[in-house]
Amino acid sequence: MKRSLNSLSKKWPVVMALFTFLFSSVAIAEALSSNIVGSAYSLKTGALLYRETHQPLSDKTYRVEYSEPNGTVFGHKTIDLSESAITPSFSQVNDRNGERIDVMQTNNMLQIAYQENSATEAKKESVKLVAGMIVDAGFDAFIKQYWDALEAGNQMDIEYLVPSKQTTFTFRFSQASCVQGTQKGAECFSLIPVSWFVKLAVDPIIVAYEPVQKRLLRFTGRANICDSQGKYQSVDIQYRYL
């Protein structure tokens, strides 16, 4: 059974936009109470690509630091949950290529600024905040809020913000089989584009949770930060709670 949170709206038919959508794959509630380290491995080669370290700044904000395998820091993100955990404001800077993203929620609008790299100008736009819209790390809060419904087999459509195009795309949340090698007993969910055209270019995202404390254990899908060439690689991120 499919449960719709928002009626579908007309979208730009731009498949490449989905190559730059951003999932901050970490449990928000946990990030605000403990330090978390995620190790991102290439799904293609198995090589370690980067690490992301999550640290609380206050009861409503936390910082993510991205580092190369050798420990060199190349990027950071600050997430503000004061307006909403599902549609948070955030700012992300990637020193690998100069990409910058700023999303601010204000007066039922999302103010978006996106700079592709250090050689380009920032693009700015406003998007009306609507029911069923998820921004960045908000997918974690959404899963926890609708855990019982998803676990019962319901499929739920959401609108996911794509900062690079200043618009949203429709994705479908549902319960899913876990990726091979996932911790025994984990509960897994998938996030899949609704458009068949987009599905041709974007693989499903699979997230695995520890079902008692609802801690995110694993994320497989497109990375939420690009490499030095501006490409978003497919990754397997595994988390440790410190």
N, C-alpha and C positions, 0 to 999 in steps of 0.2 A: 504494500500500500504506500502511495506517495502522498506526502503532506507538503503542501506549498506554503511557504512563509510570505511570499510576495508574488504578485502576478508578474509574468515575464514582460520585459520591456524591450524595445528595439535596440539592438546592439550593433556596433561597427563590425563588419565581417572581416576582421583583421586577425588572422591566426597568429602572426608573429608577435602580437601583443602579449600572448600568453607565455612567451618565452621570458618575459620580464615581470611576471606577477610574483609577489613576494610572500612566502610563508615563513614566518618566524616560528620555527618548529620547537617550541618549548612550552612547558606547562606554566601558565601565568601565576597561579596561586603559589606554586612551589618556588618560582623565581623570586617572589616577594618575601620568602621566609628562609631561603637557603641559597647557597651557590651551586650552580649547575654547570657542568662541562659537557658539551656535545662534540664528538669526534666525527667529522664528515669524510666518508670514504667514497671513492668513485665506484659507481655501479658497474662501470665498464672494466676497470682494471683492478679494483680493490685497493688502490693506493690511497693513503691519507692525503686529503686535499687541503683541509684547514680544520681549526678548532673554533668553537664559539663558547665563550665563558659568560654566564649570566649572573649578575650581582644586583641585589636590591639597593635602591637609593633611598626609598621611603616606603610608606605603606601603599602608595599608589603609583610609584615609578620604579623602573629598573633599567639597567644598562647591559648591553650585549657587546662584548669585545671579540673581534675576529682576529685570529692569528694564523700565520703560516705554520707548516709542520715544524719549522726550526724555532718557533716562538716569536718571530717578528710580527708585531701588531700591524694590520693593514686596514682595519675598519672598525667602526663602532655604531651602535644604535641606541637611542634612548626612547623608551615607550612610556606613555602617560595614560593611566587608566582612570583618571579622575572623572571623566565624562562618561565612559563606558568601557567595560572589559571586552565587549564584543566588537565595538568600533572605536578602538583607542586612537589617540594621536601618536605620531612617532616621527623621529628624524633619523636618517641613516646616511652615513658617509663611507664611501669605499675608496681608499687611497690607491688601490691597484690601478684604477683608470680615471678617478675623479668623479664617479657617479655620486649623485646626491638626491635624496628623496625626503620631502617634508610633507606630512599630512597633519592638518590641524582641524579638530572638530569645534565649530562655533556656530551658535544660532541655527541649529538644525541643518547646517551645511558642512561639507568637508572642503577645506581649502587645500589644494594640492599644488606642489611645486616639484617638478622633476627635471634634473639635469643629467643627460645621458653619460657625459664624460667631461673632462676638463677643457676640451676644445669646443664645447657647445654651450649655448645659453639655456638657462632654466625656462621651462614651459610652465605656465601657471593657469589654473582653472578651478572652478567651484562645482561641486556635485551635491545635489540635494540628498540629504540623509533620509533613507526609507527603511521600512521594516524588512528584516531579513538580510540586511547588508553587513558584511564582515570585512574588517580591515586587519591586515597583517596577522599579529599573534592572536587576534580575536577568535580564530577557529578553535583554539583550546577551550576558551570560556564557553563557546557555543556547544561543543561536544559535552562538556560537563553539565550545562544547563539542560540539554535534551538527551542525556545519557540513557534514561529509561526508555524513551521513545525509540531511539536508535537501536538499543539492545533488543527491543521487542520486534525489530524488523522493519520499522518505518523508514521510508526514504524521504529526505527533506531537502528541498531546493533553497539555495541561498544566492545572494548577489555578492560576488567577491570583487573588491576594488582593485583595479590595475592602474597604479599611479602613472606609469609611463604613457598611458592613453587617456588618463583623466576620465575613466568610465568604469563600469562594472561588467562582469561576465557571469552567466548563470552556471553554478556547479551543483552537483547532487551529492549529499552526504548519505552514507548507508553503512550498515555492518558489513564486514568483509573477512575473507580468509587471511590469516597472517602470512607474511613473507617467511620463507623457509629460514630456519635458524633463529626465529624470534623466541623469546623466553616463554617457556611452557606456562600455560594458564593466562596468557595475555589476552586482552580484548582488543580487536582490531577494527578499524573503520577506514572507508575509502572516500575520496573526494574526486569526482569525475566530472569533466565538462559535459553539459547537457547537449550542446551542439555537436552533431556528428562531424562537422567540418573541423572543429577545434580538436576533437578526439583524434583525428589523423595526425596531429602534430604534438599533442600533449599526452603523456602517459598518466595513468591514475596515480594519485598520491595515496599511500597507505601509512597510517599511523597506528602504533601499538601502545596500549596503556596497561599498567598494572591495575587490575579492576577494583581492589579494595581502597587504596588511597587515590586512585585515578591519576597516577603519575605517568607522564609520557616517557616511554622507554625507547622508542625507535621511530624514525621518520624516513620513508623512502619516497623519493620524487625529485622534482627540480629544486636545486639549491636556491636559497633566498638572497644570495650575494654572488656577483659574477666574478670571473677570473680577469686577468690583466687585458685580455682581448675583448672583454665585454660579453663573454658567453656564459650562460647559466648551465652548469653541468648537472647531470643526474647523480644524486648522492644517496648514501645510506648513512644517516646520522644516528649514532648510538649515545645515550645519555647516562651520565653518572651524577648522583646527588651527593654533595659534600656536606 
